[in-house]
Amino acid sequence: MAGTEIGETQNYNAVADRERDVPADCAGMRFDQALARMFPEHSRSRLAAWVKEGQVRLDHVEVDPKRKVWGGERVSLMVQPDSRETAQQAEAIALDIVHEDAALLVLNKPAGLVVHPGSGNWQGTLLNGLLHHHPPLAGIPRAGIVHRLDKDTSGLLVVAKTLEAQTDLVRQLQARTVVRQYLALVHGVVARDGSVDAPIGRHQTQRTRMAVTEHGRAARTHYRVLERYARATLLECSLDTGRTHQIRVHLQSIGHPLVGDPVYRAGRGTAPGPLASFKRQALHAYRLGLVHPVSGATMQWEAPLPEDMRALLLALAA
């Protein structure tokens, strides 16, 4: 039974970026299922959004995504960037690029650099710098950014340079196969290695903060003691999930908030000595590992401690 036609061709003037015939092995599938098989370089959610927005046509008309296909129909896919995602302007911002090839870019983000434009930070972000460095990223959602670091967290980020690479990297993140390890300096002496397995959601009264909450999303952080100081401990943290402020919230929840964290201090007063002068959360994403979305090779990068954290550790050791 044919599906409902939603639009007509005479009102549609966009030029198809990609056209393919529905293969015979898709016969009997729903239109949205066939699309996922025909265009594996795009995620199902992205394809569904394009169908809803009229950017995908079957035999030159819009159709219901549940309509069945029988093979031989012509699919027209109009890959058009979301204007909300590409309205930002390119800006000449220095980027510390660790690795770059045709599919992806890995960079070492400094503390103080906002990753994505948002309330109060509409310019001077990493996204603006990426658009200047590689203008074709204007055609990729979020300029290829697939994960974030907080403004005052330094370290490694991966950026996709193609839609295919972005889809693949997002799937790796969802499968929790991307290696993300951080160096974190926390208040207090941590006795032993451990893990925090506690859901994270919005704070009930302070909506800009996150908190361990019964109805939050599952989150798991593993930590390993690297060095103990008189009033602080250097930890290596690994993430199974990537919730907002995850490491900061989890370490605060066990009584060891990050040194310098202005939000998650767990009621601690002014720290003594060199700890008092550190003005950002002492958190650095130092190791990143993933499978290259094109070659399939396992790749890994490391970024040394930034100067401010290195100087703090030297002061504590002295």
C-alpha positions as CSV (number, residue, x, y, z in Angstrom):
1,M,0.0,0.0,0.0
2,A,1.4,3.4,-1.0
3,G,2.3,6.0,1.6
4,T,1.0,9.5,1.9
5,E,2.7,12.0,-0.4
6,I,3.6,15.2,1.5
7,G,4.9,17.6,-1.1
8,E,4.8,18.3,-4.8
9,T,7.8,18.8,-7.2
10,Q,6.7,22.1,-8.6
11,N,7.3,23.9,-5.3
12,Y,10.8,22.4,-4.9
13,N,13.7,24.1,-6.5
14,A,16.7,22.7,-4.5
15,V,19.3,20.8,-6.5
16,A,20.0,17.2,-5.4
17,D,23.4,16.7,-3.9
18,R,23.2,12.9,-4.2
19,E,20.8,10.6,-6.2
20,R,20.7,6.8,-6.0
21,D,18.2,4.1,-7.1
22,V,16.7,2.0,-4.4
23,P,18.6,-1.4,-4.7
24,A,16.6,-4.6,-5.1
25,D,17.8,-5.9,-1.7
26,C,15.8,-3.1,-0.1
27,A,12.5,-4.3,-1.6
28,G,9.8,-4.4,1.1
29,M,11.6,-2.1,3.5
30,R,10.2,1.1,4.9
31,F,11.6,4.2,3.2
32,D,13.5,5.3,6.4
33,Q,15.0,1.8,6.7
34,A,16.1,1.8,3.1
35,L,17.7,5.2,3.5
36,A,19.8,4.0,6.4
37,R,21.1,1.1,4.3
38,M,21.7,3.3,1.2
39,F,23.4,6.2,3.0
40,P,25.4,4.6,5.9
41,E,27.7,7.6,6.0
42,H,24.8,9.5,7.7
43,S,23.3,8.7,11.0
44,R,19.6,7.6,11.2
45,S,18.7,10.7,13.2
46,R,20.3,13.0,10.6
47,L,18.4,11.2,7.8
48,A,15.2,11.3,9.7
49,A,15.6,15.1,10.2
50,W,16.3,15.6,6.5
51,V,13.2,13.6,5.6
52,K,11.1,15.7,8.0
53,E,12.5,18.9,6.5
54,G,11.8,17.8,2.9
55,Q,15.4,17.4,2.0
56,V,14.9,13.7,0.9
57,R,12.7,12.8,-2.0
58,L,11.5,9.5,-3.5
59,D,10.8,9.8,-7.2
60,H,11.0,13.6,-6.8
61,V,8.3,13.9,-4.1
62,E,8.2,13.9,-0.3
63,V,6.8,10.7,1.1
64,D,6.0,9.3,4.5
65,P,9.1,7.7,6.1
66,K,7.0,4.5,6.7
67,R,6.1,4.1,3.1
68,K,7.5,0.8,1.6
69,V,9.9,0.8,-1.3
70,W,10.2,-2.0,-3.9
71,G,13.4,-1.3,-5.7
72,G,14.2,1.0,-8.6
73,E,12.7,4.2,-7.2
74,R,14.9,7.2,-7.4
75,V,16.1,8.7,-4.1
76,S,17.2,12.4,-4.1
77,L,19.2,13.6,-1.1
78,M,19.7,17.3,-0.6
79,V,22.6,17.7,1.9
80,Q,22.0,21.2,3.3
81,P,23.6,22.4,6.5
82,D,21.3,23.7,9.2
83,S,21.4,27.5,9.1
84,R,21.4,27.5,12.9
85,E,24.6,25.5,12.9
86,T,26.5,27.5,10.2
87,A,25.5,31.0,11.1
88,Q,28.7,31.5,13.1
89,Q,31.5,33.4,11.4
90,A,35.1,32.2,10.8
91,E,37.7,33.9,13.1
92,A,41.5,33.7,13.0
93,I,42.1,31.9,16.3
94,A,45.4,30.1,16.9
95,L,44.8,26.3,17.1
96,D,47.3,23.8,18.5
97,I,46.9,21.0,16.0
98,V,48.3,17.7,17.1
99,H,47.2,15.7,14.0
100,E,45.3,16.4,10.8
101,D,44.3,14.4,7.7
102,A,41.5,14.4,5.2
103,A,39.0,12.9,7.7
104,L,39.7,14.3,11.1
105,L,41.6,16.8,13.1
106,V,42.9,16.4,16.7
107,L,43.9,19.5,18.6
108,N,45.1,20.5,22.1
109,K,42.6,23.0,23.5
110,P,43.9,25.6,25.9
111,A,42.1,26.5,29.1
112,G,39.8,29.5,28.6
113,L,38.7,28.6,25.1
114,V,35.0,27.9,24.7
115,V,34.3,25.0,22.4
116,H,30.9,26.0,20.9
117,P,29.1,29.3,20.8
118,G,26.4,29.7,23.4
119,S,24.9,32.2,25.8
120,G,27.5,34.8,26.6
121,N,30.1,33.3,24.3
122,W,28.9,33.9,20.7
123,Q,32.4,34.8,19.3
124,G,36.0,33.7,19.9
125,T,35.1,30.0,20.3
126,L,36.9,26.9,19.0
127,L,34.1,26.5,16.4
128,N,34.9,30.0,15.0
129,G,38.6,29.1,14.8
130,L,37.8,25.8,13.0
131,L,35.7,27.6,10.4
132,H,38.7,29.8,9.6
133,H,41.2,27.0,9.6
134,H,39.1,24.8,7.3
135,P,36.1,26.6,5.7
136,P,34.4,23.4,4.4
137,L,33.5,22.6,8.0
138,A,30.7,25.1,7.6
139,G,28.9,22.3,5.8
140,I,29.3,19.9,8.8
141,P,26.9,20.1,11.8
142,R,28.7,21.8,14.7
143,A,31.7,22.3,12.4
144,G,32.6,18.7,13.0
145,I,32.8,18.9,16.8
146,V,31.7,15.5,18.2
147,H,32.5,16.0,21.9
148,R,33.4,18.9,24.2
149,L,35.6,20.1,27.0
150,D,34.6,22.7,29.5
151,K,35.9,26.2,28.9
152,D,38.5,25.9,31.6
153,T,39.5,22.3,30.9
154,S,42.5,21.9,28.6
155,G,43.5,19.0,26.4
156,L,42.7,16.9,23.4
157,L,39.6,17.1,21.2
158,V,38.8,15.3,17.9
159,V,37.0,17.1,15.1
160,A,35.5,15.4,12.0
161,K,36.2,16.9,8.7
162,T,33.5,15.0,6.8
163,L,30.0,13.8,7.5
164,E,31.1,10.2,7.1
165,A,33.8,10.7,9.7
166,Q,31.5,12.6,12.1
167,T,28.9,9.8,11.9
168,D,31.6,7.1,12.6
169,L,33.1,9.0,15.5
170,V,29.7,9.6,17.1
171,R,29.0,5.9,16.9
172,Q,32.4,5.1,18.5
173,L,31.5,7.5,21.4
174,Q,28.1,5.9,21.8
175,A,29.8,2.5,21.8
176,R,32.2,3.8,24.5
177,T,35.2,2.6,22.6
178,V,36.9,6.0,22.4
179,V,39.8,6.3,25.0
180,R,39.5,9.5,27.0
181,Q,41.9,9.9,29.9
182,Y,42.4,13.0,32.0
183,L,44.9,14.3,34.6
184,A,43.0,15.8,37.6
185,L,44.4,17.4,40.7
186,V,42.0,17.1,43.6
187,H,41.8,18.4,47.1
188,G,42.6,15.9,49.9
189,V,44.6,12.7,49.9
190,V,42.9,9.9,47.9
191,A,43.6,6.6,49.6
192,R,43.3,4.2,46.7
193,D,42.2,3.7,43.1
194,G,38.5,3.4,42.5
195,S,35.4,4.2,40.4
196,V,32.3,6.3,40.7
197,D,29.2,4.9,39.2
198,A,26.5,7.4,39.8
199,P,23.8,9.0,37.5
200,I,24.2,12.7,36.7
201,G,21.5,15.2,35.9
202,R,20.6,18.9,36.4
203,H,20.9,20.3,39.9
204,Q,17.3,20.7,41.3
205,T,17.6,24.3,42.2
206,Q,20.8,25.6,40.5
207,R,20.1,24.9,36.8
208,T,23.6,25.8,35.5
209,R,25.1,23.0,37.7
210,M,25.0,19.3,37.4
211,A,24.7,16.9,40.3
212,V,24.6,13.2,41.2
213,T,20.8,12.6,41.2
214,E,18.6,9.5,41.3
215,H,16.9,10.4,38.0
216,G,20.0,11.4,36.1
217,R,21.7,9.7,33.2
218,A,24.0,6.8,33.8
219,A,27.6,7.9,34.3
220,R,30.8,6.1,35.3
221,T,34.3,7.5,36.0
222,H,37.4,5.4,36.9
223,Y,40.3,7.0,38.7
224,R,43.9,5.9,39.5
225,V,46.2,7.6,42.0
226,L,49.4,8.9,40.3
227,E,50.9,11.1,43.0
228,R,50.0,12.2,46.5
229,Y,50.9,15.5,48.0
230,A,50.4,17.0,51.5
231,R,46.8,18.3,50.7
232,A,46.1,17.1,47.2
233,T,46.3,14.1,44.9
234,L,47.0,13.8,41.2
235,L,44.6,11.3,39.5
236,E,44.3,9.8,36.1
237,C,40.6,9.6,35.2
238,S,39.0,7.5,32.5
239,L,35.5,7.9,31.2
240,D,33.0,5.3,30.3
241,T,30.4,8.0,29.6
242,G,30.6,11.6,28.6
243,R,28.1,13.5,30.8
244,T,28.3,17.3,31.3
245,H,30.9,18.1,34.1
246,Q,31.2,14.4,34.8
247,I,34.6,14.2,36.3
248,R,34.0,17.4,38.3
249,V,30.7,16.2,39.7
250,H,31.8,12.6,40.5
251,L,35.0,13.6,42.3
252,Q,33.1,16.2,44.3
253,S,30.6,13.5,45.3
254,I,33.3,11.5,46.9
255,G,34.8,14.4,48.8
256,H,37.7,15.3,46.5
257,P,36.7,18.2,44.3
258,L,39.1,19.5,41.7
259,V,41.6,22.1,42.8
260,G,40.5,25.5,41.5
261,D,37.0,24.5,40.5
262,P,34.8,27.6,41.2
263,V,31.5,25.6,41.0
264,Y,32.1,22.2,42.6
265,R,34.0,23.0,45.7
266,A,31.9,21.0,48.2
267,G,32.0,23.8,50.7
268,R,35.8,24.0,50.9
269,G,37.2,27.3,52.0
270,T,40.4,28.9,50.7
271,A,43.0,26.3,50.0
272,P,46.4,26.9,51.6
273,G,49.7,27.6,49.8
274,P,49.9,27.2,46.0
275,L,46.5,25.6,45.8
276,A,44.9,28.9,46.6
277,S,46.3,30.7,43.6
278,F,45.1,28.2,40.9
279,K,42.1,29.9,39.2
280,R,40.6,27.2,37.1
281,Q,39.7,23.5,37.6
282,A,42.9,21.5,37.4
283,L,41.7,19.2,34.7
284,H,43.6,18.2,31.5
285,A,42.5,15.8,28.8
286,Y,45.9,14.3,28.1
287,R,45.2,11.1,26.2
288,L,42.8,10.4,23.3
289,G,42.5,7.1,21.4
290,L,40.1,6.0,18.6
291,V,39.8,4.0,15.4
292,H,40.4,6.1,12.4
293,P,37.0,6.4,10.5
294,V,38.6,5.8,7.1
295,S,41.7,3.6,7.5
296,G,40.4,1.6,10.5
297,A,43.8,2.0,12.2
298,T,43.9,2.4,16.0
299,M,45.3,5.8,16.8
300,Q,46.3,7.5,20.0
301,W,47.6,10.9,21.0
302,E,48.9,12.5,24.2
303,A,49.2,16.2,25.2
304,P,51.6,17.3,27.9
305,L,50.4,19.1,31.0
306,P,49.9,22.8,30.3
307,E,52.3,25.2,32.0
308,D,49.9,26.3,34.8
309,M,49.2,22.8,36.0
310,R,52.9,21.8,35.6
311,A,54.0,24.7,37.7
312,L,51.4,23.9,40.3
313,L,52.6,20.3,40.7
314,L,56.2,21.5,40.9
315,A,55.2,23.9,43.7
316,L,53.4,21.1,45.6
317,A,56.3,18.8,45.2
318,A,58.7,21.4,46.6
